[in-house]
C-alpha cells in the first residue's frame, strides 16, 4: 500500500528517537537516499504518496539498522567533511566535525603562494589530506594508513574529487611509507582513546574500527609515537599538528616539548574543549626525539 511521505517520516522519527539526537532529520536523510531525492524535496512533497515499494522497503530496513545503532554515515555510504562528500563504510572511521580544526591548523602553516609537502598520518577516509589538497592546490600530500580498507576508501575519494594526481595514498604503518622524506607540515588524527574510557558510546565501539579509535591503556600510545617520530620527517621550521582527546592537552604539550618542538600550543574546538596541539621544529634541530613519561 502506498504511504504518504510525511507518515513515513513520522514513523521513522519515532523509531529513531532512542538513538538519534535529531531523529526527524535522520529519517529524512534515510528516506531521501532510498528515493534518490534531496531532503528539500521531501519537505515540499510531504503529502505525496510513495508508490515505489522497493524504495519503501529500503527505507524501513535502514531505519531498523539505525535503530540498532548503526551510524547513518555507513547506511548512506557517505559523510560530508570540509564540504567534501566522502565515501565511508564499515572498517573506516567516520570523519568528525571537530577534525576540521586539524585542517585549519595545518592550513595556517601552508602558504597558498608556494609549493609545500604535507604528510597526513592515519588518513582513514582521506578526509584531512583531501581537505588540505582542496584548499592548497600547490601542495603535494602524502597520506598513510595501516588499514587496507581505509587506503582503498581514501584512494576512491581522491579519484572522485579529482585529487588523485596531488594526493599520494600509501599503505603502511605511520611514517614507514614516507621513509627518507621530509615535509613542511605533518598532520595526524591518530587513535587517542584509552581502551577502558567509559565515555565511548556503545554504538561507536560496536560499529567503528577499534584500531582507529583506541590507542591503549592511556590513550597516549599513538600520540607518543607520532610526536617522537615526526622530527625526522620535518624540514627545519616545519610544523606538526595532531588531534587528541579533550583531557590530553597538557600531556601532549609535554610530548612536543620533549621532542624539541617550539611554539607549542593547544587549540580548542567549537565546544571549547582541547582538541588539537601544534608545534614547530626548531631550526638547526638534531631531530632526535626523546620519549617522555606522560599520563592521560
C-alpha positions as CSV (number, residue, x, y, z in Angstrom):
1,X,0.0,0.0,0.0
2,X,1.3,3.5,-0.9
3,X,2.1,5.6,2.1
4,X,2.5,9.4,2.4
5,X,6.0,10.7,2.7
6,X,5.0,12.6,5.9
7,X,3.7,9.4,7.5
8,X,6.9,7.5,6.7
9,X,9.0,10.3,8.2
10,X,6.8,10.4,11.3
11,X,7.1,6.7,11.9
12,X,10.8,6.7,11.2
13,X,11.4,9.6,13.6
14,X,9.6,7.8,16.4
15,X,11.7,4.6,15.9
16,X,14.9,6.6,15.9
17,X,14.2,8.8,18.9
18,X,16.1,6.5,21.2
19,X,19.4,6.5,19.3
20,X,19.4,9.9,17.4
21,X,19.8,13.4,18.6
22,X,17.9,14.6,15.6
23,X,15.6,11.7,14.7
24,X,13.4,13.6,12.2
25,X,16.5,14.8,10.3
26,X,17.9,11.3,10.2
27,X,14.6,9.9,8.9
28,X,14.6,12.5,6.2
29,X,18.2,11.6,5.2
30,X,17.4,7.9,5.0
31,X,14.1,8.3,3.1
32,X,15.8,10.8,0.7
33,X,18.5,8.2,0.0
34,X,16.0,5.5,-0.6
35,X,14.0,7.6,-3.0
36,X,17.0,9.3,-4.6
37,X,15.7,12.7,-3.6
38,X,17.1,15.6,-1.5
39,X,15.7,16.5,1.9
40,X,14.3,19.7,0.4
41,X,12.2,17.7,-2.0
42,X,10.7,15.6,0.8
43,X,9.8,18.7,2.8
44,X,8.0,20.1,-0.2
45,X,6.1,16.9,-1.1
46,X,5.1,15.6,2.3
47,X,1.5,14.9,1.1
48,X,2.6,12.8,-1.8
49,X,2.4,9.0,-1.6
50,X,5.4,6.7,-2.2
51,X,4.4,4.3,-4.9
52,X,7.9,2.6,-5.1
53,X,7.6,-0.4,-2.8
54,X,11.2,-1.3,-3.1
55,X,12.2,2.2,-2.0
56,X,9.9,1.9,1.0
57,X,11.4,-1.4,1.9
58,X,14.9,0.0,1.6
59,X,14.0,2.9,3.9
60,X,12.4,0.7,6.5
61,X,15.4,-1.6,6.5
62,X,17.7,1.4,7.0
63,X,15.6,2.7,9.9
64,X,15.7,-0.7,11.5
65,X,19.5,-0.8,11.2
66,X,19.8,2.7,12.5
67,X,17.5,1.9,15.5
68,X,20.0,-0.8,16.4
69,X,22.8,1.8,16.5
70,X,24.4,1.6,13.1
71,X,25.8,5.0,12.1
72,X,23.9,7.0,9.5
73,X,27.1,7.6,7.5
74,X,27.5,3.8,7.0
75,X,23.9,3.5,5.9
76,X,24.2,6.3,3.4
77,X,27.8,5.3,2.4
78,X,28.8,9.0,2.6
79,X,29.8,11.7,5.1
80,X,30.4,15.4,4.4
81,X,33.7,16.8,5.7
82,X,35.0,20.3,4.9
83,X,32.1,20.5,2.4
84,X,33.5,17.4,0.6
85,X,31.3,14.4,0.0
86,X,33.4,11.5,1.2
87,X,32.5,7.8,0.8
88,X,32.7,5.9,4.0
89,X,31.9,2.4,5.0
90,X,32.4,-0.3,7.7
91,X,36.1,-0.6,8.7
92,X,36.8,3.0,8.0
93,X,36.5,5.7,10.7
94,X,33.7,8.2,10.1
95,X,35.1,11.8,9.9
96,X,34.0,14.1,12.7
97,X,33.3,17.8,12.5
98,X,35.9,18.5,15.2
99,X,38.6,17.2,13.0
100,X,38.1,20.2,10.7
101,X,40.2,22.1,13.4
102,X,43.2,20.0,12.5
103,X,42.7,21.0,8.8
104,X,42.5,24.7,9.9
105,X,45.8,24.4,11.8
106,X,47.6,22.7,9.0
107,X,46.4,25.3,6.5
108,X,47.6,28.1,8.8
109,X,51.2,26.9,8.2
110,X,50.8,26.3,4.4
111,X,51.2,29.5,2.4
112,X,48.9,29.4,-0.7
113,X,51.5,31.0,-2.9
114,X,54.2,28.4,-2.7
115,X,54.7,24.6,-3.1
116,X,54.7,22.6,0.1
117,X,55.0,19.0,1.1
118,X,52.4,17.6,3.5
119,X,52.2,14.3,5.3
120,X,48.8,13.0,6.7
121,X,49.2,10.1,9.1
122,X,46.3,7.6,9.8
123,X,44.3,9.2,6.9
124,X,41.2,6.9,7.2
125,X,38.8,8.1,4.5
126,X,41.4,10.7,3.4
127,X,39.4,13.5,5.0
128,X,42.3,15.6,6.2
129,X,44.5,15.0,3.2
130,X,41.8,15.8,0.7
131,X,40.6,18.9,2.5
132,X,44.2,20.3,2.6
133,X,44.7,19.5,-1.1
134,X,41.5,21.2,-2.0
135,X,42.5,24.4,-0.2
136,X,46.1,24.4,-1.3
137,X,46.4,23.4,-5.0
138,X,50.2,23.8,-5.0
139,X,50.7,21.3,-2.2
140,X,51.6,17.7,-2.6
141,X,50.2,15.5,0.0
142,X,51.2,12.0,1.1
143,X,48.7,10.1,3.2
144,X,49.4,6.9,5.0
145,X,47.2,4.3,6.8
146,X,47.8,0.8,8.1
147,X,44.3,-0.4,7.1
148,X,43.9,-1.7,3.6
149,X,40.1,-0.8,3.8
150,X,41.0,2.8,4.6
151,X,43.6,3.1,1.9
152,X,41.1,1.8,-0.7
153,X,38.4,4.2,0.5
154,X,40.8,7.1,0.6
155,X,42.0,6.4,-2.9
156,X,38.5,6.2,-4.2
157,X,37.6,9.5,-2.6
158,X,40.7,11.1,-4.1
159,X,39.7,9.9,-7.5
160,X,36.1,11.1,-7.1
161,X,37.3,14.5,-6.1
162,X,39.8,14.7,-9.0
163,X,42.7,15.0,-6.4
164,X,44.5,11.7,-7.1
165,X,47.3,13.5,-9.0
166,X,48.2,15.5,-5.9
167,X,47.4,13.2,-3.1
168,X,49.5,10.0,-2.8
169,X,47.8,7.5,-0.6
170,X,50.1,4.7,0.7
171,X,49.5,1.6,2.8
172,X,51.8,1.1,5.8
173,X,52.3,1.9,9.5
174,X,52.8,5.6,10.4
175,X,56.0,7.0,9.0
176,X,57.2,3.9,7.3
177,X,55.7,4.6,3.8
178,X,57.4,8.1,3.9
179,X,60.9,6.8,4.9
180,X,63.6,9.2,3.8
181,X,61.2,12.0,3.0
182,X,60.7,15.3,4.8
183,X,57.7,17.6,4.9
184,X,56.7,21.2,5.7
185,X,53.7,20.1,7.7
186,X,52.7,16.8,9.3
187,X,49.0,16.4,10.3
188,X,47.6,13.4,12.2
189,X,44.3,12.3,13.8
190,X,45.5,9.2,15.5
191,X,43.7,6.8,17.8
192,X,43.7,8.6,21.1
193,X,41.0,7.0,23.3
194,X,42.0,4.9,26.3
195,X,40.9,1.3,26.0
196,X,38.6,1.5,29.0
197,X,37.2,5.0,28.5
198,X,33.6,4.8,29.7
199,X,32.5,7.8,27.7
200,X,32.6,5.9,24.4
201,X,29.2,5.2,23.1
202,X,28.3,1.5,22.8
203,X,27.4,2.0,19.1
204,X,30.8,3.5,18.4
205,X,32.5,0.5,20.0
206,X,30.3,-1.9,18.1
207,X,30.4,-0.4,14.6
208,X,33.5,1.7,14.0
209,X,37.1,0.2,13.6
210,X,38.7,-0.1,17.1
211,X,42.2,0.3,15.7
212,X,41.2,3.8,14.6
213,X,39.8,4.7,17.9
214,X,41.6,3.1,20.8
215,X,45.3,3.7,21.4
216,X,45.9,1.6,24.5
217,X,45.7,1.8,28.3
218,X,46.5,5.5,28.5
219,X,45.2,6.8,25.1
220,X,48.6,8.4,24.5
221,X,50.4,5.5,22.9
222,X,49.9,6.5,19.2
223,X,50.3,10.2,20.0
224,X,53.7,9.5,21.6
225,X,54.8,7.5,18.5
226,X,53.7,10.3,16.2
227,X,55.3,13.2,18.1
228,X,58.6,11.4,18.7
229,X,58.8,10.2,15.1
230,X,57.9,13.5,13.4
231,X,61.2,15.4,13.8
232,X,63.0,13.0,11.5
233,X,60.4,13.8,8.8
234,X,60.1,17.6,9.1
235,X,62.1,20.3,7.4
236,X,63.8,22.8,9.7
237,X,61.0,25.1,10.9
238,X,58.3,22.5,9.8
239,X,55.1,22.1,11.8
240,X,53.4,19.1,13.4
241,X,49.7,19.3,14.3
242,X,47.8,16.4,16.0
243,X,44.2,15.9,17.2
244,X,43.8,14.5,20.7
245,X,41.3,14.0,23.4
246,X,39.8,16.8,25.5
247,X,41.7,15.8,28.6
248,X,45.1,15.2,26.9
249,X,46.2,18.7,26.1
250,X,48.8,19.0,28.9
251,X,50.3,15.6,28.3
252,X,50.5,16.2,24.5
253,X,52.3,19.5,25.1
254,X,54.8,17.6,27.2
255,X,55.4,15.2,24.4
256,X,56.0,18.1,22.0
257,X,58.4,19.9,24.3
258,X,60.4,16.7,25.0
259,X,60.7,16.1,21.2
260,X,62.2,19.6,20.7
261,X,59.3,21.5,19.3
262,X,58.9,25.2,19.8
263,X,55.8,27.4,19.9
264,X,53.7,24.6,21.2
265,X,50.1,25.5,21.6
266,X,46.8,23.7,22.1
267,X,43.7,24.8,20.3
268,X,40.1,24.3,21.4
269,X,37.2,23.1,19.3
270,X,33.9,24.8,18.9
271,X,32.7,23.2,22.1
272,X,35.6,24.9,24.0
273,X,37.5,21.6,24.6
274,X,41.1,21.0,24.0
275,X,41.3,19.3,20.6
276,X,44.5,20.0,18.6
277,X,48.1,20.7,19.6
278,X,50.7,22.0,17.2
279,X,54.4,22.8,17.4
280,X,57.3,24.0,15.2
281,X,60.5,22.0,14.7
282,X,63.4,24.2,15.9
283,X,65.8,25.5,13.2
284,X,69.0,23.5,13.3
285,X,67.5,20.8,15.5
286,X,69.3,17.5,15.6
287,X,65.9,15.9,15.1
288,X,66.3,13.4,17.8
289,X,63.1,12.8,19.8
290,X,63.2,11.6,23.4
291,X,60.3,9.7,24.8
292,X,59.0,11.4,28.0
293,X,56.9,9.9,30.7
294,X,53.3,11.2,30.4
295,X,49.9,10.3,31.7
296,X,46.5,10.9,30.1
